[in-house]
Amino acid sequence: MPLEYFDRIGSTNDFVRENLKRYSTNFHGVYSFNQTKGKGVNGHQWISESEKNIALTFCLTDPAIHNNYISFWVAIRVCYFIKKITKTDALIKWPNDILINKKKVSGILIEKSANTFIIGIGINVLQKEFSGVPHASSLISFSSQNYDLKELVHALMKDFKDYFHILKDPFYLLKKYNEYLFGKGKVMVFKIGETKKNGIIQKVEEDGLLEVEVENAGIMKFRIKEIEFLY
C-alpha cells in the first residue's frame, strides 16, 4: 500500500527516514492524525492537536529532480489544494509555509537521503485553538466545511500524482511559485541581522533565494535564516 496509516507516531519524517528501504518507492509513505514529535524547518517543533490535523510524509526517488524544483512543486501543489478546498486566497510564505489571511495553516519539510526526497507536510485542519502560537490557524477557521481527514490525505496525494509531470517544467514552477508568493510587491517589515528594515519582495529566484528591495540598501538576496518576516 503506497500510504500506511498510523494511529499514533512520533515524527512521520523521522519514521520514513529510519525505514527508507520500506518507503523509498515514489509516493510511498505514512500519515497520521496523531503526531507527537512533529518536525519543522531548522529544528523547530510542529505542534499538532490529536485527531484534528494531518501529518503526511511520502517519498520521491529520482536523481534528475533538482532540489529547488521539488520545493517549488510541493509548495505549489499544497497551496493550490488548500485554495481549492477552502475557496480562499492561500499563499506561499517563502520558503515553505502556506498562509491564509497571514495565518499559517500548513508547513512543509523536505529532506533528502541518497537520491530519495522525503517530503513531509503538516496541515492544520480542524484545530481551533493555538495557544502561544499567534500566527497559526487551520482550514476550518476559514471555511464552514466539515473536513474528513482521511479523504483530504488521499485527495492531496491524487493531486501530487496527477501533477507529477510538471516537476520537469522549471519555467512553470518558478512562475507559479512567484504567482502564489506571500507579500510580493508590498511594503513589509523584515528583520535582517539585528535590524528592522522596510522592504518589498520582488521574487524568488531559480536557486531559491529571496530577492527583496530593502529600504536604503537596494536589491538584496537572502537565504533561509538570513531574513525574518515581521507581520
Residue, then its C-alpha position, 0 to 999 in steps of 0.5 A: m500500500p503506497l500510504e500506511y496509516f498510523d494511529r499514533i507516531g512520533s515524527t512521520n519524517d523521522f519514521v520514513r527516514e529510519n525505514l527508507k528501504r520500506y518507503s523509498t518507492n515514489f509516493h510511498g509513505v505514512y500519515s497520521f492524525n496523531q503526531t507527537k514529535g512533529k518536525g519543522v524547518n531548522g529544528h523547530q517543533w510542529i505542534s499538532e492537536s490529536e485527531k484534528n490535523i494531518a501529518l503526511t510524509f511520502c517519498l520521491t526517488d529520482p536523481a534528475i529532480h533538482n532540489n529547488y524544483i521539488s520545493f517549488w512543486v510541493a509548495i505549489r501543489v499544497c497551496y493550490f489544494i488548500k485554495k481549492i478546498t477552502k475557496t480562499d486566497a492561500l499563499i506561499k510564505w517563502p520558503n515553505d509555509i502556506l498562509i491564509n489571511k497571514k495565518k499559517v495553516s500548513g508547513i512543509l519539510i523536505e529532506k533528502s537521503a541518497n537520491t530519495f526526497i522525503i517530503g513531509i507536510g503538516i496541515n492544520v485542519l480542524q484545530k481551533e485553538f493555538s495557544g502561544v502560537p499567534h500566527a497559526s490557524s487551520l482550514i476550518s477557521f476559514s471555511s464552514q466545511n466539515y473536513d474528513l481527514k482521511e479523504l483530504v490525505h488521499a485527495l492531496m496525494k491524487d493531486f501530487k500524482d496527477y501533477f507529477h509531470i510538471l516537476k520537469d517544467p522549471f519555467y512553470l514552477l518558478k512562475k507559479y511559485n512567484e504567482y502564489l508568493f506571500g507579500k510580493g510587491k508590498v511594503m513589509v517589515f523584515k528583520i535582517g541581522e539585528t535590524k528592522k528594515n522596510g522592504i518589498i519582495q520582488k521574487v524568488e529566484e531559480d536557486g531559491l533565494l529571496e530577492v527583496e528591495v530593502e529600504n536604503a540598501g537596494i536589491m538584496k538576496f537572502r537565504i533561509k535564516e538570513i531574513e525574518f518576516l515581521y507581520 
